[in-house]
Structures are given as structure tokens and as C-alpha cells.
Amino acid sequence: MKFKIGFKDRKYVIRPNIILASLVTALIAVFLIDFPFHYLISSPQEEISYYLMKFAVYFLYSVIFFKFYKITKRSLIIASLIVSLVWGAYYNVLPSILGYSPYGIALTGISVLGRGVFVSGLLFGLIHMLAYYVGVRAAQKVVRV
């Protein structure tokens, strides 16, 4: 039995259009949607490392999403929910449980329009879902995926 894994096996090759679509998704989601929302409705402001880390997470997640899943409205909503939950877990839940400090300010130190942790977390989750959803839709308009 032979196992061929590598560039000859098309299943594992990531085409340039997937990389480009993932870059477009991450750029739009993080810097054109998420950053303005944070700037307008949250205090204190996040550090640049927060946005760079989120860009990396959204980019890598997008590569996987574009490579292995058919993009439908339902799959995109689910993908947006998952990326929002992954980011929330990395940035807020796990630091509370494991006691590490994420890049930036954790949710316990930031507020959306003066609301508490639960409401701020819910609003940020919805904003992050919306940002990813719009980023993917915009990438589909620019790049054939």
C-alpha cells in the first residue's frame, strides 16, 4: 500500500486563489469591519497585537474553510459562528480558566457601550460573526474560490 502525500496529491495543494481569498477575507473582516467597531463602541482600545493575531486566526481559518468546504449560506453562517467561538475561547474563556494573558485586553477589562461582561461578549461575538461573514462574501466577489 502506497501513501502519496505532497505536491503531487492535489487534495493537499492550496491554490493561490484560496490564499488570496483568505487574505481578502481577513483584511476586510479585521481591519475594515472589526477595527472600526472596536474603535467606536469599546473602551479601552485594543492593542495592535490583538488585530494582528485576529488577522492570523481569520486567515488560517479561511484557508481551511475555502479549501475543504463548499461555500453555501448555511456553511458560511456555521463557519462564522465557529470562528467567532474559536476567537472568543482563545481570547476570553481560556485565559479565565488557564490564567494566561492573550494578546491585547481580555473581555473582563473591556466594555461595549458600558455594558457588562455577558452583554459585551455577546455583542463582540455577533460583530465577529458579521465581520467574517462579510469578509468571505466580499472575497467571493473579488476572487473565484
N, C-alpha and C positions, 0 to 999 in steps of 0.2 A: 504494500500500500504506500503510495507516494503522497506527500503533502507538499503542495506548492503554495507558499505564501511569499508574496513580494510584488514587485512591479509588474511581473508578467500576469499576475492574477488581478484582473480588472476590478474584482469585488472590493479590493483594499486600496485602490488608487483614488486619490482625492483630486478631482479635476480642478483646473484653475477657476472655472465659473463658480464652483462651490466656495472656494477661498474668497473670491471677490464678493459673492452674495453674503457670505458670513461677515466680511469686513463692513459692507454697507449696512447690514442689519445692526451690528454692534455700534457703528458710528452714529447711526440715526437714533437707535434706542437709548444709548447712554448720553451722547453729547447734544443731540437736538431735542430730546424729549425729557429724559430723566434729570439732566443738569438744570434746565430752566425750572422744572417743578421744585427741585430741592432749593434752588435759589429764591423762588418766590414764596414758598409756603413752609419751609422748615427753618428751625434755628436750634443751635448754631449751625453754621455751614459745614459741609463735609470737606475733607481734605482731598487734594488731587489724587492721592494714592487710592482712595475709595473708588473714584471713577475709572482709574486705570485698571484696578483689579476687576471691577464690574465689566469693563470692556473685554478683558481677557476671558472671563467666565462666559459672557454672552457670545463672544467669537467662537470659543471652543464648543459650546453647546450648539451653536448654529451649524458648525461643520458637521457634527454628528446628526443633527436634525435633517439638514439638506441631503446628506449622504445616504441615510438609511430609512427615511420615512417619506411617504407620499404626502405632499402638502395639500391638505383639504382644510376647509374651515374648522371642522371638528378637531383634526390633528393639530392645527395651529393653536386653537384655544387650549387644548391639553398641554401642548409644548410651552405655551406662555405661562400657564399655571405652574408647570413643573419648574421652569427656570426661575420663576418668582419664589417658589418654595425653596429651591436649592439656595438661591441667594439669601433669602431670609434665614434659612438654617445656618448657613456659613456665617452670616453677619450678625445674627441676633440670638438664635436659640443655642447653638453650640458654645458660643462664648459664655453664656449664662451658666450652662451645665459644666463645661470643662474649664472655665476660668481663664481662657486666653483672650488676648486683645486683637480684634480684627483690624484691618486697615481702615482707619477713619474713626468715626464716633458711633458706638453701638446705640441701638434704639433707646435704651434706658437713659441715654444722655441727650437725646434729640427729640424734638416735638414738632408735630404738624399742626399749625394754627393754634398752638397752646393746648392741644388735646393730650390725653393720657397715652400710656404705652400701647394699650389694646387698640384704640382708635387710630393712633399713628401707625401702628404695624399694619392694620387692615388697609388704611389709605395708601401706605407705601407699597403694599403687596399689589393692590389694584393698579397703581401707577406703573409699577414694574411690569405687570402683565400687559397693560396697554402699550407701554413703550416697546416691548419685544414684539407684540402683535403687529404694530405699525411698522416697526423696523423690517420685519420679514416681508410684509406686503409691499413696502417700498422697494426692497431688494428684488422682489419678483418683477417689479415694473422696470428695473434697470438692467437686471441680469437674468438670462434664461437659465433656470435651475430645473 
